[in-house]
Structures are given as structure tokens and as C-alpha cells.
């Protein structure tokens, strides 16, 4: 079920458990925060707070859910990536207040999240951005179809995607995956609208958000980027050492005089409605 980029992606199936733990740590400590401006922009626009019953698809380690929960929303997250779901469970459930809104995390899909005895969801988020890997929307389509049946009429559904390549400095680094594994493609203008239409959703607004990727040094940048899962196909086609080397070289134009790495990016979100 887990899709590629950014928030929460599985390591290659052949990776040792120690490597997987290191990748998850890199995700949580380095990479996950890069999309915080996107989450904040969406929550502000939709006035997320008490009374919101949010279903987060592919919730990963749960930062977006935690941000919604701190606003007073009742949150349910679903994901097929058990290690990162365990991180989300620790993060959300240990920080929950006994009198606060509900927080649920489930290993599965939207069908498992529906509660026949309770109210339907009134907000669905799919924050894992699509639009840079071939077929990266394929896994989202069936999830959305299930989510729509668990949401009440008129509910907002939020989809996220990479902005135009010319406005995403990271696109140049991602082309390494294209060359090594032929798994990257340029973002198309109507990617999000096509996915929404496939699920029978009605577009109701969109926006663009600056989400720069900033790292303390080149090593942190390589580790953070590899934790996204976007380079998994390239690693399978070659090996980890080669991918790390080529990513480090591709980062050279983005290294500043003090050694930090800075890559301006723009991400896009679409708000659609359940008919």
C-alpha cells in the first residue's frame, strides 16, 4: 500500500533490519519535517480543529496527524508500513490527553478505518506527494475509492504533489533515479486533478506551498533523501553505495559556503469534495 515520496516509504525488501531502522531514524530526524509548511497551509485553509474527523492515508510516522491532533481534531491514520506506523503510534498515543479527541492508528486501509457505529470522516488527507515516479498514483486510486465510502458527503479530500520541476531544486537530484532505474518522470500540471476525477471527487480549490529541503551537511542530505524511498528502485538496480555517491555529487550545486545544503521546492495541493 505504501507509495513513494515523501513522508514514509519502505526500505528495499532485501535491506537488513539494521539498515531499515537507520532509514526510519533518518526519516524522523532529518526528512519528515520538510513538508510541515504543506501541512500547515492545508490545515489553516480548512480551519482544522475540534469537530474535524480526519482520516490520513499512508500516514507513515504520523507527524501530519500529530499536527492535526494538537489543533483538536480527531485523527485516524492508516498505513501498510508497520515499522513507521509503530513510530506514529508511539508519537501520537503517548502524547494524547485522556480527555482529548480520539487518535487511532491502523495497519491497513480506509476500509479498516471505517467505524459503522460512529460518525463518518469529514476530512481525508493524502499528503504523500505524487508526480515524480512512474505510476506513483496507482496505489492512491484504490485507497481514495475506499476513503470516499468512509467519508460523509461534502467532505474535503486533500491530495498533494510535487510542483513544476523548474520550481523544485530537488528535481535534479531525483533524476538520478530516472537514469539508474527509469522510475522518474516530470510532474504534469493535472496529475492531482486526474486522480481526483478517477475517484469521482469534485475539485474545490488548490494551492502551492514553498517547502525547501534544508540539511546540516551533505551527509545529512543524502541520508534524508534516501529515507524517502524515492531512490529504492535505483538501489535495487545498482547498489546503495553507488546511489549514495551519485546523490552526493548531484547535491554539489546546492551546498552553501557554510556546508549546509539548501534546495528550494514548491509543492502543490488540491482540495476536492466528496459528492
N, C-alpha and C positions, 0 to 999 in steps of 0.2 A: 504494500500500500504506500509506503513512504516514497515521496517524489524527491527530485533533486532541486536544489537551492532555495533559500539559504538555510532556513533555520535548522534542520535536523535530518541528517542523512546517514544511512548505514555505511559502515566500512565495507570494503570488498569481502566477500564470503570467505576468502582464504586468509584474511588477516588474523593473526594471533589475538587472543583476548587482551593481552597487554597492550597491543597496538590499538585495539578498539577503545580501551579505557583511556589511552592517551589522546585519541582523537576526540572523544566525548569531552574530556577535560579542556582541550584546546577550544572546542566549540563554546563551552560555557564561559571559559575565562577570557577568550580572545574575540571570537567572531560573533557570538549571538547578539551582542549589543548594537551591532551595525544597523539593524533595522528598527531600532527604537523610534527614530523620527517618523517612520511609516506608521507604526502602531499608534503613536500619539496623535498624529494627524487624523487618522480614521476615527479614533475614539472621541476626539474633540468634535469632529464634524457630525458624528452620530449621537453626541451627548450621552455616551455610555456611562451608566451609573446605576443606582438602585432601580429595580424593576426590569432591568435587562437580563434576559436569559440567553447566554451566549454559548454557542457550540463552535469549538475551534477544531477545524480539520487539520490533520497532521501537526498536532500541537507540539511535538518534539519535547524539549526540556522545559517548556512552559512559561517562558518569560512574557510573551504576549498575554497569556491567560492571567498571570500574576498581576500585570498592569491593569487589566480589566477588573480583576477581583478587588484591587485596592481602591477602585472607584465605586465599589459597592455592587458590582454585577455578580449574578450567579453564573458560574462558569463550568462548562463540561468540555473536556478535551479528549480527543480520540487519536490514536496513533498505532501503527503496527510495529514500531521500533521500540522493543521492550526496554533496552538499556536507557534510552533517552526518556522514555516515559517514566522510568523509575526515578530519574533525576527530577522530572516535573513533579512527581508525587511527593518527593522529599521537600521540594521548594514550596509547593502550594499548601499541602496538607499540614506540614509542620508550622507554617506561618499563619494558618487560619485561626480565626477567633471563634470561640464556641457559639457566639450569638450572631456571627456574620452570615452572609449569603452562602448558598451551597457551592461546594467545589468538588467536582467529580473528574476522575481520570480513568479512561478505559482503554484496554488493549483490544482494538478492533476498529469498527467503522461506525458511521452515523446510525445504522440500524440498531446497533447495540446500545446507543446512547438514548434512543427514544424511550420515554417513560409513559406508558399508557395511563398510569394513574395520576400523572402530573401535567402541568401546563406545557404547551409546545414551546420550542425555542422561538425567540423573536429577533435573533441576530446570529448569522453564520459567518465565520471568517475562514478564509483560506489564504493565509499570509505567506506561504512558501512560494516565492515568485516563480512564475513560468516565463518562458520566452527566450531561453538561450540554449537549450539542449533539444535535439530532435526528439519529438514525441513526449516532451515533458508535461504536456497537458493531458495525456491519455489516462494517467492514473487518477486525475482530478475529476474527470467527467462522471464516472460511476459514483464517486463519493458525493458529488453535488446532487446527483439524482436521488440518492438516499437521503441526503440532508434536507432536500426540499420537502420530502414527505414528513419530516420530523419538525418542520417549522410552520408557524401559523401564517395565514395569508397576509401579504403586505410586509413580511419580514425583510430586513435588509440582508443581502448576501454580499460579502466583500471578497473580491479577487485581487491578487497582486501580481505584478510582473516587472521585469526589467524595463527601463526606459530605452530610448533610442541609443544604439551603440556609440554614436558620436557624442553622447552626453554621459556615457558611462566609461570612465577610465579603466575600470576592471575588465572591460570587453577585450582589450588587447591581451590581457593575461589569459583570459578564458579561451582564446583562440588556440592555445596550446592543446587543449582537449580536442579541438577540431582537427588539428594536424596529426595528433597521435592516435585518436580513436574515432574521428569523424562523427563526433557526437554533439557538435556545437552548430548553431545556426543563428543568423541575425534576428533580432526581435522584429516582429511585424506589428504594424500600427494597431490592427484589430484583433490581436491574439485574445485579449480578455473578453471582448465582445463575442467572439466566436464561441468561446467556452460557455459564456452565459446563455447564448442563444441555444446551444445544444441542450442545456438543462431546462429550457423553457422559461428563463428568467427575463425580466424586463429591465434594461439599463435605466438608471436613475441618478446619473452623475458620476464624475470621475475627478481625479486629481493627480498631481505629480509632487513628489517629495524628494528633497535632497537627502541622500543617505551616503555620506562619504565613508570610505573604509580607511581608517587610520590605525597604524600599528607602531609599537615602540621601536621596532627594528625590522630588518628584512627577515630574520629567522621567525619572528612572531607572525609576520605577514604570510610566510609560506605555510606555517602550521595552521593559522586561521583559515586560509583559503582551502587547504586540503581537508579541513574538518567539515566543509560544506557538503562534500560528496560530489561536487561538480567534476572532480578530476578522477573519480573512481574508474571510469571506463578507460581513461588514459593509463592509469596504473595497471589495470588488467592487461592492456595491450602491450605495455613495456615493463616497467618496474618502478617502485617507489622512488628509488634514488635518482633515476633519470628525470622523472616528473618534478621532483623537488629542485633539481639542478636547473631545469628549464624555466620553472616558475620563478626561481630566484633571479635568473638572468632577465626575464621579462619585466621584473619589478624595478629594474635599474632606473628607468626614466622617472619613477615616482619616489625615489629615495631623496630626501632633503638633506641639506648640509649637516644637520644635527644627527643624521642617521635614521630618523623616523621615516615612515612610509605613509604617503597620503594620496588617495585616489578618489577624486570627486565622482559621485554617481547620482543618477536620478532614477527613482523607481516610480511606477505608476500604479494606481489602484482604481478599481471600478466598483461602484455600488450598484447592485441590481436588486430587484424586488421579486418576491415570490408571488405569482399571480393568484 
